[in-house]
Amino acid sequence: MNLTFMEMTDKGLASMRDMQDTIGREARREIKRREQIGYADGTMFMTAKAQVEIESRVGTVTIATPTARKVEKRMAGRGR
C-alpha cells in the first residue's frame, strides 16, 4: 500500500481512478477504503449516502373483523 494515496483529496483520486495501471488500481483501492470507513474530505459530492429504514413486518398478526352491517344485525337480534 502506497501511503501517498492516503494524503490525496477525493477529487484527485477520482481523476486517477480511470487509469489502467498500478496508479489507477491504488486510487480505486483507496476510494473503496474511504467509502467503507465513511471518510470524505468534502472535495467530491459523494459525502453522504441516505439509508431508509424499513419497518419489520415479522410476527405481525392480521385480525379479520366483521363488517359493520353484520354487527348491527347481531346487536338488533336479527343475526344467527
N, CA, C and O atoms as CSV, one atom per row, in Angstrom:
chain,resi,resn,atom,element,x,y,z
A,1,MET,N,N,0.843,-1.181,0.000
A,1,MET,CA,C,0.000,0.000,0.000
A,1,MET,C,C,0.885,1.240,0.000
A,1,MET,O,O,1.811,1.360,0.803
A,2,ASN,N,N,0.593,2.138,-0.892
A,2,ASN,CA,C,1.346,3.371,-1.016
A,2,ASN,C,C,0.656,4.442,-0.174
A,2,ASN,O,O,-0.514,4.753,-0.402
A,3,LEU,N,N,1.364,5.000,0.783
A,3,LEU,CA,C,0.756,5.955,1.701
A,3,LEU,C,C,0.496,7.315,1.066
A,3,LEU,O,O,-0.218,8.132,1.646
A,4,THR,N,N,1.052,7.572,-0.097
A,4,THR,CA,C,0.809,8.863,-0.738
A,4,THR,C,C,-0.649,8.992,-1.186
A,4,THR,O,O,-1.168,10.103,-1.292
A,5,PHE,N,N,-1.306,7.868,-1.446
A,5,PHE,CA,C,-2.712,7.932,-1.846
A,5,PHE,C,C,-3.620,8.286,-0.665
A,5,PHE,O,O,-4.717,8.807,-0.864
A,6,MET,N,N,-3.174,8.008,0.551
A,6,MET,CA,C,-3.974,8.364,1.721
A,6,MET,C,C,-3.991,9.875,1.937
A,6,MET,O,O,-4.925,10.403,2.540
A,7,GLU,N,N,-2.974,10.568,1.452
A,7,GLU,CA,C,-2.883,12.014,1.642
A,7,GLU,C,C,-3.591,12.804,0.548
A,7,GLU,O,O,-3.762,14.016,0.675
A,8,MET,N,N,-4.005,12.136,-0.520
A,8,MET,CA,C,-4.633,12.827,-1.643
A,8,MET,C,C,-6.092,13.161,-1.339
A,8,MET,O,O,-6.724,12.529,-0.493
A,9,THR,N,N,-6.611,14.156,-2.037
A,9,THR,CA,C,-8.016,14.513,-1.884
A,9,THR,C,C,-8.892,13.555,-2.685
A,9,THR,O,O,-8.411,12.823,-3.550
A,10,ASP,N,N,-10.177,13.577,-2.381
A,10,ASP,CA,C,-11.115,12.727,-3.117
A,10,ASP,C,C,-11.158,13.093,-4.595
A,10,ASP,O,O,-11.284,12.223,-5.456
A,11,LYS,N,N,-11.054,14.365,-4.875
A,11,LYS,CA,C,-11.094,14.817,-6.265
A,11,LYS,C,C,-9.873,14.328,-7.034
A,11,LYS,O,O,-9.991,13.937,-8.195
A,12,GLY,N,N,-8.712,14.345,-6.404
A,12,GLY,CA,C,-7.505,13.851,-7.043
A,12,GLY,C,C,-7.565,12.353,-7.299
A,12,GLY,O,O,-7.108,11.881,-8.340
A,13,LEU,N,N,-8.127,11.605,-6.356
A,13,LEU,CA,C,-8.264,10.167,-6.541
A,13,LEU,C,C,-9.266,9.853,-7.640
A,13,LEU,O,O,-9.069,8.914,-8.411
A,14,ALA,N,N,-10.340,10.632,-7.719
A,14,ALA,CA,C,-11.354,10.396,-8.742
A,14,ALA,C,C,-10.798,10.647,-10.135
A,14,ALA,O,O,-11.202,9.987,-11.092
A,15,SER,N,N,-9.882,11.587,-10.255
A,15,SER,CA,C,-9.301,11.860,-11.572
A,15,SER,C,C,-8.339,10.756,-12.003
A,15,SER,O,O,-8.103,10.581,-13.199
A,16,MET,N,N,-7.782,10.012,-11.052
A,16,MET,CA,C,-6.834,8.955,-11.383
A,16,MET,C,C,-7.457,7.564,-11.448
A,16,MET,O,O,-6.790,6.625,-11.884
A,17,ARG,N,N,-8.686,7.400,-11.039
A,17,ARG,CA,C,-9.256,6.051,-10.938
A,17,ARG,C,C,-9.492,5.381,-12.291
A,17,ARG,O,O,-9.613,4.157,-12.346
A,18,ASP,N,N,-9.561,6.138,-13.371
A,18,ASP,CA,C,-9.789,5.554,-14.693
A,18,ASP,C,C,-8.513,5.076,-15.371
A,18,ASP,O,O,-8.577,4.494,-16.454
A,19,MET,N,N,-7.374,5.304,-14.766
A,19,MET,CA,C,-6.109,4.844,-15.339
A,19,MET,C,C,-6.040,3.321,-15.258
A,19,MET,O,O,-6.510,2.727,-14.287
A,20,GLN,N,N,-5.462,2.700,-16.260
A,20,GLN,CA,C,-5.400,1.240,-16.325
A,20,GLN,C,C,-4.009,0.716,-15.946
A,20,GLN,O,O,-3.478,-0.178,-16.604
A,21,ASP,N,N,-3.433,1.272,-14.894
A,21,ASP,CA,C,-2.127,0.805,-14.432
A,21,ASP,C,C,-2.161,0.706,-12.913
A,21,ASP,O,O,-3.231,0.757,-12.308
A,22,THR,N,N,-0.996,0.564,-12.301
A,22,THR,CA,C,-0.957,0.394,-10.844
A,22,THR,C,C,-1.408,1.650,-10.111
A,22,THR,O,O,-1.943,1.556,-9.006
A,23,ILE,N,N,-1.206,2.812,-10.697
A,23,ILE,CA,C,-1.657,4.057,-10.055
A,23,ILE,C,C,-3.181,4.083,-9.981
A,23,ILE,O,O,-3.750,4.430,-8.946
A,24,GLY,N,N,-3.831,3.720,-11.066
A,24,GLY,CA,C,-5.286,3.663,-11.074
A,24,GLY,C,C,-5.827,2.618,-10.119
A,24,GLY,O,O,-6.840,2.833,-9.454
A,25,ARG,N,N,-5.142,1.479,-10.056
A,25,ARG,CA,C,-5.562,0.424,-9.142
A,25,ARG,C,C,-5.469,0.872,-7.689
A,25,ARG,O,O,-6.381,0.620,-6.901
A,26,GLU,N,N,-4.379,1.531,-7.333
A,26,GLU,CA,C,-4.216,2.034,-5.967
A,26,GLU,C,C,-5.236,3.132,-5.650
A,26,GLU,O,O,-5.733,3.218,-4.528
A,27,ALA,N,N,-5.543,3.967,-6.645
A,27,ALA,CA,C,-6.539,5.024,-6.432
A,27,ALA,C,C,-7.920,4.408,-6.203
A,27,ALA,O,O,-8.658,4.856,-5.325
A,28,ARG,N,N,-8.275,3.385,-6.985
A,28,ARG,CA,C,-9.561,2.716,-6.788
A,28,ARG,C,C,-9.624,2.019,-5.436
A,28,ARG,O,O,-10.664,2.023,-4.778
A,29,ARG,N,N,-8.529,1.429,-5.030
A,29,ARG,CA,C,-8.480,0.766,-3.721
A,29,ARG,C,C,-8.662,1.772,-2.589
A,29,ARG,O,O,-9.360,1.494,-1.613
A,30,GLU,N,N,-8.040,2.933,-2.719
A,30,GLU,CA,C,-8.173,3.968,-1.685
A,30,GLU,C,C,-9.592,4.540,-1.653
A,30,GLU,O,O,-10.121,4.827,-0.579
A,31,ILE,N,N,-10.208,4.704,-2.824
A,31,ILE,CA,C,-11.590,5.190,-2.870
A,31,ILE,C,C,-12.506,4.197,-2.170
A,31,ILE,O,O,-13.379,4.591,-1.396
A,32,LYS,N,N,-12.310,2.911,-2.439
A,32,LYS,CA,C,-13.130,1.879,-1.803
A,32,LYS,C,C,-12.922,1.872,-0.287
A,32,LYS,O,O,-13.882,1.725,0.471
A,33,ARG,N,N,-11.677,2.030,0.154
A,33,ARG,CA,C,-11.379,2.053,1.585
A,33,ARG,C,C,-12.070,3.226,2.269
A,33,ARG,O,O,-12.626,3.085,3.358
A,34,ARG,N,N,-12.029,4.392,1.612
A,34,ARG,CA,C,-12.672,5.570,2.192
A,34,ARG,C,C,-14.180,5.418,2.267
A,34,ARG,O,O,-14.797,5.882,3.225
A,35,GLU,N,N,-14.791,4.773,1.266
A,35,GLU,CA,C,-16.237,4.551,1.299
A,35,GLU,C,C,-16.612,3.586,2.416
A,35,GLU,O,O,-17.650,3.759,3.055
A,36,GLN,N,N,-15.792,2.582,2.660
A,36,GLN,CA,C,-16.089,1.603,3.692
A,36,GLN,C,C,-16.019,2.193,5.090
A,36,GLN,O,O,-16.805,1.810,5.957
A,37,ILE,N,N,-15.107,3.104,5.326
A,37,ILE,CA,C,-14.996,3.690,6.660
A,37,ILE,C,C,-15.817,4.968,6.792
A,37,ILE,O,O,-15.945,5.505,7.892
A,38,GLY,N,N,-16.373,5.460,5.693
A,38,GLY,CA,C,-17.220,6.645,5.754
A,38,GLY,C,C,-16.455,7.954,5.770
A,38,GLY,O,O,-16.965,8.953,6.279
A,39,TYR,N,N,-15.258,7.979,5.233
A,39,TYR,CA,C,-14.446,9.197,5.220
A,39,TYR,C,C,-14.625,9.935,3.904
A,39,TYR,O,O,-14.625,9.332,2.831
A,40,ALA,N,N,-14.778,11.251,4.004
A,40,ALA,CA,C,-14.817,12.109,2.827
A,40,ALA,C,C,-14.257,13.467,3.240
A,40,ALA,O,O,-14.593,13.985,4.305
A,41,ASP,N,N,-13.403,14.042,2.396
A,41,ASP,CA,C,-12.797,15.328,2.755
A,41,ASP,C,C,-13.589,16.521,2.236
A,41,ASP,O,O,-13.208,17.665,2.485
A,42,GLY,N,N,-14.677,16.278,1.524
A,42,GLY,CA,C,-15.539,17.359,1.081
A,42,GLY,C,C,-15.233,17.900,-0.300
A,42,GLY,O,O,-15.880,18.853,-0.733
A,43,THR,N,N,-14.270,17.329,-1.010
A,43,THR,CA,C,-13.964,17.831,-2.343
A,43,THR,C,C,-14.833,17.193,-3.414
A,43,THR,O,O,-14.869,17.681,-4.544
A,44,MET,N,N,-15.533,16.114,-3.085
A,44,MET,CA,C,-16.461,15.468,-4.018
A,44,MET,C,C,-17.845,15.456,-3.378
A,44,MET,O,O,-17.984,15.694,-2.178
A,45,PHE,N,N,-18.857,15.179,-4.177
A,45,PHE,CA,C,-20.219,15.218,-3.683
A,45,PHE,C,C,-20.694,13.896,-3.099
A,45,PHE,O,O,-21.855,13.804,-2.698
A,46,MET,N,N,-19.852,12.871,-3.032
A,46,MET,CA,C,-20.274,11.577,-2.526
A,46,MET,C,C,-20.162,11.481,-1.010
A,46,MET,O,O,-19.990,10.384,-0.478
A,47,THR,N,N,-20.255,12.595,-0.310
A,47,THR,CA,C,-20.009,12.597,1.123
A,47,THR,C,C,-21.115,11.922,1.916
A,47,THR,O,O,-20.827,11.318,2.949
A,48,ALA,N,N,-22.364,11.996,1.481
A,48,ALA,CA,C,-23.459,11.427,2.268
A,48,ALA,C,C,-24.254,10.440,1.437
A,48,ALA,O,O,-24.531,10.667,0.259
A,49,LYS,N,N,-24.612,9.349,2.071
A,49,LYS,CA,C,-25.461,8.358,1.431
A,49,LYS,C,C,-26.659,8.132,2.336
A,49,LYS,O,O,-26.512,7.798,3.512
A,50,ALA,N,N,-27.836,8.316,1.779
A,50,ALA,CA,C,-29.047,8.168,2.577
A,50,ALA,C,C,-29.421,6.701,2.701
A,50,ALA,O,O,-29.302,5.929,1.749
A,51,GLN,N,N,-29.875,6.331,3.891
A,51,GLN,CA,C,-30.349,4.984,4.125
A,51,GLN,C,C,-31.750,5.081,4.695
A,51,GLN,O,O,-32.002,5.839,5.632
A,52,VAL,N,N,-32.650,4.316,4.129
A,52,VAL,CA,C,-34.040,4.334,4.562
A,52,VAL,C,C,-34.286,3.113,5.427
A,52,VAL,O,O,-33.991,1.986,5.031
A,53,GLU,N,N,-34.832,3.352,6.617
A,53,GLU,CA,C,-35.153,2.241,7.494
A,53,GLU,C,C,-36.550,1.737,7.166
A,53,GLU,O,O,-37.482,2.521,6.984
A,54,ILE,N,N,-36.682,0.434,7.094
A,54,ILE,CA,C,-37.961,-0.182,6.770
A,54,ILE,C,C,-38.467,-0.899,8.009
A,54,ILE,O,O,-37.725,-1.618,8.679
A,55,GLU,N,N,-39.744,-0.691,8.299
A,55,GLU,CA,C,-40.326,-1.353,9.459
A,55,GLU,C,C,-40.456,-2.846,9.200
A,55,GLU,O,O,-40.799,-3.270,8.096
A,56,SER,N,N,-40.188,-3.609,10.198
A,56,SER,CA,C,-40.271,-5.056,10.071
A,56,SER,C,C,-41.713,-5.506,10.238
A,56,SER,O,O,-42.433,-5.002,11.100
A,57,ARG,N,N,-42.133,-6.459,9.407
A,57,ARG,CA,C,-43.481,-6.998,9.500
A,57,ARG,C,C,-43.465,-8.445,9.964
A,57,ARG,O,O,-44.448,-9.164,9.786
A,58,VAL,N,N,-42.372,-8.874,10.548
A,58,VAL,CA,C,-42.255,-10.244,11.019
A,58,VAL,C,C,-43.019,-10.376,12.322
A,58,VAL,O,O,-42.819,-9.586,13.244
A,59,GLY,N,N,-43.879,-11.353,12.405
A,59,GLY,CA,C,-44.616,-11.614,13.637
A,59,GLY,C,C,-45.872,-10.786,13.812
A,59,GLY,O,O,-46.496,-10.864,14.870
A,60,THR,N,N,-46.267,-10.009,12.842
A,60,THR,CA,C,-47.488,-9.232,12.975
A,60,THR,C,C,-48.686,-10.119,12.662
A,60,THR,O,O,-48.615,-11.012,11.818
A,61,VAL,N,N,-49.774,-9.859,13.349
A,61,VAL,CA,C,-50.983,-10.650,13.195
A,61,VAL,C,C,-52.068,-9.759,12.615
A,61,VAL,O,O,-52.288,-8.645,13.090
A,62,THR,N,N,-52.742,-10.252,11.592
A,62,THR,CA,C,-53.854,-9.523,10.999
A,62,THR,C,C,-55.149,-10.117,11.520
A,62,THR,O,O,-55.388,-11.317,11.390
A,63,ILE,N,N,-55.977,-9.280,12.104
A,63,ILE,CA,C,-57.246,-9.734,12.666
A,63,ILE,C,C,-58.351,-9.316,11.715
A,63,ILE,O,O,-58.486,-8.144,11.366
A,64,ALA,N,N,-59.130,-10.291,11.305
A,64,ALA,CA,C,-60.258,-10.011,10.410
A,64,ALA,C,C,-61.462,-9.663,11.260
A,64,ALA,O,O,-61.936,-10.489,12.040
A,65,THR,N,N,-61.955,-8.454,11.116
A,65,THR,CA,C,-63.128,-8.033,11.889
A,65,THR,C,C,-64.360,-8.121,11.010
A,65,THR,O,O,-64.264,-7.924,9.799
A,66,PRO,N,N,-65.510,-8.411,11.586
A,66,PRO,CA,C,-66.730,-8.492,10.790
A,66,PRO,C,C,-67.126,-7.118,10.272
A,66,PRO,O,O,-66.739,-6.090,10.828
A,67,THR,N,N,-67.891,-7.120,9.215
A,67,THR,CA,C,-68.319,-5.846,8.656
A,67,THR,C,C,-69.344,-5.195,9.567
A,67,THR,O,O,-69.937,-5.866,10.413
A,68,ALA,N,N,-69.551,-3.939,9.410
A,68,ALA,CA,C,-70.440,-3.175,10.287
A,68,ALA,C,C,-71.884,-3.657,10.192
A,68,ALA,O,O,-72.589,-3.655,11.201
A,69,ARG,N,N,-72.341,-4.065,9.028
A,69,ARG,CA,C,-73.727,-4.488,8.857
A,69,ARG,C,C,-74.029,-5.756,9.656
A,69,ARG,O,O,-75.095,-5.869,10.260
A,70,LYS,N,N,-73.083,-6.719,9.661
A,70,LYS,CA,C,-73.287,-7.930,10.435
A,70,LYS,C,C,-73.339,-7.632,11.924
A,70,LYS,O,O,-74.118,-8.239,12.660
A,71,VAL,N,N,-72.517,-6.709,12.359
A,71,VAL,CA,C,-72.501,-6.345,13.775
A,71,VAL,C,C,-73.817,-5.680,14.158
A,71,VAL,O,O,-74.360,-5.945,15.230
A,72,GLU,N,N,-74.323,-4.829,13.295
A,72,GLU,CA,C,-75.595,-4.166,13.576
A,72,GLU,C,C,-76.733,-5.167,13.664
A,72,GLU,O,O,-77.604,-5.031,14.523
A,73,LYS,N,N,-76.747,-6.172,12.795
A,73,LYS,CA,C,-77.794,-7.191,12.843
A,73,LYS,C,C,-77.729,-7.974,14.139
A,73,LYS,O,O,-78.764,-8.251,14.745
A,74,ARG,N,N,-76.544,-8.330,14.568
A,74,ARG,CA,C,-76.413,-9.093,15.803
A,74,ARG,C,C,-76.850,-8.267,16.999
A,74,ARG,O,O,-77.451,-8.800,17.932
A,75,MET,N,N,-76.561,-6.991,16.985
A,75,MET,CA,C,-76.965,-6.129,18.093
A,75,MET,C,C,-78.492,-5.980,18.117
A,75,MET,O,O,-79.086,-5.844,19.187
A,76,ALA,N,N,-79.111,-6.006,16.963
A,76,ALA,CA,C,-80.570,-5.875,16.893
A,76,ALA,C,C,-81.261,-7.212,17.159
A,76,ALA,O,O,-82.482,-7.253,17.316
A,77,GLY,N,N,-80.506,-8.291,17.211
A,77,GLY,CA,C,-81.091,-9.594,17.491
A,77,GLY,C,C,-81.575,-10.324,16.258
A,77,GLY,O,O,-82.283,-11.323,16.382
A,78,ARG,N,N,-81.217,-9.859,15.070
A,78,ARG,CA,C,-81.696,-10.498,13.848
A,78,ARG,C,C,-80.660,-11.432,13.236
A,78,ARG,O,O,-80.942,-12.061,12.216
A,79,GLY,N,N,-79.500,-11.542,13.810
A,79,GLY,CA,C,-78.462,-12.418,13.247
A,79,GLY,C,C,-78.523,-13.806,13.825
A,79,GLY,O,O,-79.290,-14.044,14.758
A,80,ARG,N,N,-77.780,-14.690,13.329
A,80,ARG,CA,C,-77.760,-16.060,13.834
A,80,ARG,C,C,-77.072,-16.142,15.150
A,80,ARG,O,O,-76.963,-17.226,15.723
